[in-house]
Amino acid sequence: MKLGYVATLLLLAGCASQSNSPIISADRVILGANILTQDPNLPTASALAIKDGKILLVGSDTQVQPLIGDNTVVHPLNGQTVLPGLIDSHIHSIEGALALLACNLNDQAMDLNTLGEHIQTCASQYPGDWLEVLNLPSVGLALDKQKLDQLLPDRPLFIISTDGHTGWANSLALKRAGITADTQAPHDGRIVKDAQQQPTGMLVDGATALVSRHLPKPDLPHKLQAMQAALAGFYQHGITSFLEANSNADSVALFCSLKQQHQLQAKVNLALGSKGSTDDEEFARLHKLRNQAESCGLMADTIKLYADGVMEYPTQSAALHAPYLNSAEHGDNWRGKLYIPPTDLDAFVQRAQVEGFSLHIHAIGDAAISESLDAFAKARAVEDSPAVRFSITHLQLISPEDITRFAEFNVLASMQLLWAQPDEYSVDALAPYLGEHRHNQIYPAASLRNAGASIAGGSDWNVSDYNPFAAMAVAISRQNLQEPARPSLNSQEALPLSALLEAYTRHSAELMGIAAHSGQLKSGMDADIVILDRQLMDTSAPQTVADTKVSMTLIDGKVVYDGGTQMASGQDH
């Protein structure tokens, strides 16, 4: 019987264990660590060895020592935690990267005067025709075209909210985009109009594209520069793989360029954005993009859909079973909107499954989540293909009767639990419009886990920070560490740290379709590894978790970030 590569190396190493010079030596060894492997068969270990980009052995220091040769790089640790590479199950890396080089307000709350000062500064720093301003918090600031005209009257201005679901245009931008009283909003968006049915300048969800498609597009060198900076930040925070949400042809071209120029070490799955049309033309487009990505050595086997928008006031485009409260714009019966009719979503999911695509659905309101689960349940009944993965992302408000359906239909729950802290988004812009009963149910992480659901960790950057440890600190405490006076947000939904580590490793690997070789530290898996600056455990305080730094990140056994760890040559051991 043929032995596998790893088994062969271990056999040879075992034969040489009595010798000072092993026949097979590891490229790199970690000793004296607190290794949380995420392997249920061996949850913890103190040492591991790497050979040719793969995990060679995980075990005790004594077991790994015989694999140390003259050229082995050795990391002697002092109990610091070692994890599999962290995986972000929902991120917008391109948008986030470009925002690093753009007029970026960084989610700073501000009044109109302060906003005007920022816009004037940006207008001088970013000359040209249009001015695009990113990441303005939508909470607590009422904007319309008249106010924006005062801030920048002689140049088309378009401001995008931090969550990416709301935009504000001045009069010149509306004129350039051709938006008038007669303009019809797309099905998945809203043009806010005044009492005379004139556009106010506020655009929601799909309607933002009416303006954004007129903005100048950055060229490839600019995007490559931006992505290099973003990837460096990911590696510094231990992120070795991610699902790129809502990808398109430009996304595929950019990531192919990164791959061809050897500037992409992370594992990436490009989730292809779609409006949910089941026609042949749409699926031909999706297959073409998938084939292009795979020809570059990338994954693109997942389709991203939007079932609804966001719940916070004033946008309120997430689809709810019961109406929003105190909705001045819409009246007493506003429930948001399903962006894909249920029968259309059912048909799309079933066709995607037949054609070998996994599904990743943005759903925030309870009605959108119910619709998504219904579609997945029907697809599972038709053909329960193990190769096709179903996931729902964001999951802010879930009907209690839907909680058990995630495990029942094997639907992964991609959650951005940095949002589960009490702040202006989760409290001020929600509680008055949901009522106490519904507000007490938001971000039900523990309820999902207790019902058997697999939770995957994600950030939705650049909507929020991509630092996994910041999200973990919130998820274990449901507290706002920057505003400690605020009461915790639904503390009964807090998770243990072990569940969060599992979410950012094993379960996110499952969602991405890379669980066969990533997400755990065991023999034969990719050597995607994160060394932390401290020991983490379920009893670690939230602030301790939040303050965690990555000392080193490896992808396929190669160091992609080195913040400083002890190293020694094999001769010294």
Disulfide bonds with the S-S distance in Angstrom:
Cys103-Cys122 2.06
Cys256-Cys296 2.08
